[in-house]
Amino acid sequence: MTTPHDAVLHLQDLGFAYPAQPPLATRWTTSIGAGITLLHGDTGSGKSTLLRIMAGTLAATGRLSIAGIRLDTAAEAYRRNVFFIDPDTDAFDKVTALECSASLRDGDTHFDAFRWQALVEGFALTPHIGKPMFMLSTGSKRKVWLAAALASSRPLTLLDEPTGGLDAASIRCLWRTLAGMSRESGRAVVVASGERVTGIPLAATIELPLQTGARHAQRQG
């Protein structure tokens, strides 16, 4: 089991609830280590909300830290260690896919340009890379973000329903890339999905709804 000492992401006594709704988490504690962690739950179970909390873009009670950097005391440094794009964002609509990719790699000192190029080709993005993002389909926008996410060197990558809008060939490219990344040390990828993920070695699974109290991600193997 991952401990706070070898975790990429540690959440301690996490608490969150939307007004007039049951809590998503109540004093929930977990540590997420390197590899692929599946965040699994039905539609409406809180997967996207939990990713936003992990990304540091949605406030919750408790303590979150990435490699010892605490969100509550060093928010900017914490967020620099996370790659997360909300699939519903329109923040990139006015720029081209290439400009979007460049902005997403800004400050990522070990961004893997070779992997990014391979993903652009694997996702069949090459004909669209110079187009404004608002002209792209939902699936193509997601491919732009996924290519940048999977080429990132940030310690924590959060993927929200990554297969949404993707064609079969792109889904195969995604799973193949994640399978290879599962063996990388020092990097954690959390994949939120309503479907079970097969064919990828998982480091752990988090099931929603979360159980009350201090719980940990279920380790695989």
C-alpha positions in Angstrom: 0.0 0.0 0.0 1.3 3.5 -0.8 2.2 5.5 2.2 2.4 9.3 2.6 6.2 9.0 2.4 6.3 7.4 -1.1 3.1 9.0 -2.5 3.0 11.4 -5.4 -0.3 12.7 -4.1 -1.5 12.5 -0.5 -5.0 13.6 0.7 -5.6 13.7 4.4 -9.0 14.1 6.1 -10.6 15.3 2.9 -14.1 16.7 3.2 -16.4 18.1 0.5 -20.1 18.5 -0.1 -22.2 20.7 -2.4 -24.9 22.6 -0.7 -28.0 20.5 0.2 -26.3 17.4 -1.1 -24.8 14.3 0.6 -21.0 14.7 1.1 -18.7 13.4 -1.5 -16.0 12.9 1.1 -15.9 13.0 4.9 -12.5 12.8 6.5 -11.2 10.6 3.7 -7.5 9.9 3.5 -5.6 8.2 0.7 -2.2 8.2 -0.9 -1.7 7.8 -4.7 1.6 6.5 -5.9 3.3 6.2 -9.3 1.4 4.4 -12.0 -2.1 4.4 -13.3 -4.9 4.8 -10.7 -8.5 4.2 -11.9 -11.2 6.5 -10.3 -14.3 4.5 -11.0 -17.9 5.4 -10.5 -21.3 5.9 -12.1 -22.4 9.1 -13.8 -23.0 11.7 -11.1 -20.9 9.9 -8.5 -18.5 12.7 -8.1 -15.5 11.7 -10.3 -15.1 15.1 -12.0 -15.5 16.9 -8.7 -12.9 14.8 -7.0 -10.5 15.4 -9.9 -11.0 19.2 -9.5 -10.3 18.9 -5.8 -7.1 16.9 -6.6 -6.1 19.6 -9.2 -6.5 22.3 -6.6 -9.1 24.2 -8.6 -12.0 23.3 -6.2 -11.7 24.1 -2.5 -12.3 21.3 0.0 -11.4 20.8 3.7 -8.4 18.7 4.7 -4.9 18.7 3.4 -3.6 17.9 -0.1 0.1 17.6 -1.0 2.1 16.6 -4.0 5.7 15.4 -3.3 5.5 17.2 0.0 4.2 20.5 -1.5 1.0 21.5 0.3 -1.9 23.1 -1.5 -2.9 25.2 1.5 0.6 26.8 2.0 2.0 26.8 -1.6 -1.0 26.7 -4.0 0.9 27.9 -7.1 3.7 25.4 -6.6 1.2 22.6 -6.0 -0.7 23.4 -9.2 2.5 23.6 -11.2 2.9 19.9 -10.4 -0.5 18.9 -11.8 -1.7 18.5 -15.4 -5.5 18.8 -15.5 -7.9 20.1 -18.2 -11.6 20.4 -17.5 -13.2 18.8 -20.6 -16.0 21.5 -20.4 -13.6 24.4 -20.6 -13.8 27.0 -23.4 -10.6 28.7 -22.3 -8.7 27.7 -25.4 -11.4 28.3 -28.0 -9.7 31.4 -29.5 -6.3 29.8 -30.1 -5.1 27.1 -32.5 -4.5 23.5 -31.4 -0.8 24.1 -31.8 -0.9 27.3 -29.7 -3.0 25.5 -27.1 -0.4 22.7 -26.9 2.4 25.3 -26.5 0.6 27.0 -23.6 0.0 23.7 -21.9 3.7 22.7 -22.0 4.8 26.2 -20.7 6.9 25.7 -17.6 7.0 21.9 -18.1 10.8 21.6 -18.3 11.0 17.9 -19.2 8.0 17.9 -21.5 8.5 15.0 -24.0 8.2 16.5 -27.4 8.9 13.2 -29.2 6.0 11.5 -27.3 3.8 14.5 -28.1 4.5 14.3 -31.8 3.9 10.5 -31.8 0.5 11.2 -30.1 -0.4 13.9 -32.5 0.1 11.3 -35.3 -1.5 8.5 -33.3 -4.6 10.6 -32.7 -4.7 11.7 -36.4 -4.4 15.3 -35.3 -1.9 16.5 -37.9 -4.5 17.9 -40.3 -6.1 19.9 -37.4 -3.1 21.2 -35.5 -3.2 24.6 -37.1 -7.0 25.1 -36.7 -8.6 27.2 -34.0 -9.9 25.1 -31.1 -13.4 26.3 -31.6 -13.5 24.6 -35.0 -12.6 21.2 -33.7 -15.0 18.5 -32.7 -15.4 17.5 -29.0 -13.2 14.4 -29.7 -10.5 16.4 -31.5 -10.3 18.9 -28.7 -9.9 16.1 -26.2 -7.1 14.6 -28.4 -5.2 18.0 -28.2 -5.4 18.0 -24.4 -4.6 14.3 -24.1 -1.5 14.6 -26.3 -0.2 17.4 -24.0 -1.2 15.5 -20.9 0.5 12.3 -21.8 3.7 14.1 -22.9 3.8 16.1 -19.7 6.5 15.5 -17.1 4.3 16.9 -14.2 4.2 14.4 -11.3 0.4 14.2 -11.3 -1.8 13.9 -14.4 -5.6 13.8 -14.1 -7.8 12.5 -17.0 -11.5 12.9 -16.9 -13.3 10.3 -19.0 -10.5 10.4 -21.6 -12.2 8.2 -24.2 -15.2 10.5 -24.5 -15.6 11.5 -28.2 -12.6 9.4 -29.4 -12.6 7.1 -32.3 -11.5 3.5 -31.9 -8.0 4.0 -33.3 -7.4 6.9 -30.9 -8.7 4.9 -28.0 -6.2 2.2 -28.8 -3.4 4.8 -29.0 -4.5 6.2 -25.6 -4.5 2.8 -23.9 -1.2 1.8 -25.5 0.4 5.0 -24.3 -1.0 4.6 -20.8 0.2 1.0 -20.6 3.7 2.2 -21.3 3.5 5.0 -18.8 2.3 2.6 -16.1 6.0 1.5 -15.7 7.3 5.1 -15.3 8.6 5.9 -11.8 7.7 9.1 -9.9 4.6 9.9 -12.0 1.0 9.3 -11.1 -1.9 9.3 -13.6 -5.5 9.2 -12.3 -8.1 8.1 -14.9 -11.7 8.9 -14.0 -14.0 6.5 -15.9 -17.5 5.1 -15.6 -16.2 2.0 -17.3 -13.8 -0.6 -16.1 -10.3 -0.2 -17.7 -8.8 -3.4 -19.1 -5.5 -4.1 -20.7 -3.6 -1.6 -18.6 -1.6 -2.5 -15.5 -3.4 -0.5 -12.7 -1.5 0.6 -9.6 -4.7 1.1 -7.7 -8.5 1.7 -7.9 -10.6 4.2 -6.1 -14.3 3.4 -6.0 -17.0 6.0 -5.8 -19.0 6.7 -3.7 -16.2 7.0 -1.1 -16.6 5.3 2.2 -16.9 7.5 5.3 -13.8 7.8 7.3 -10.1 7.3 6.6 -9.8 4.9 3.6 -7.2 4.1 1.0 -7.1 3.4 -2.7 -7.3 -0.3 -3.3 -3.9 -1.5 -4.5 -3.8 -3.9 -7.5 -1.7 -7.1 -7.6 
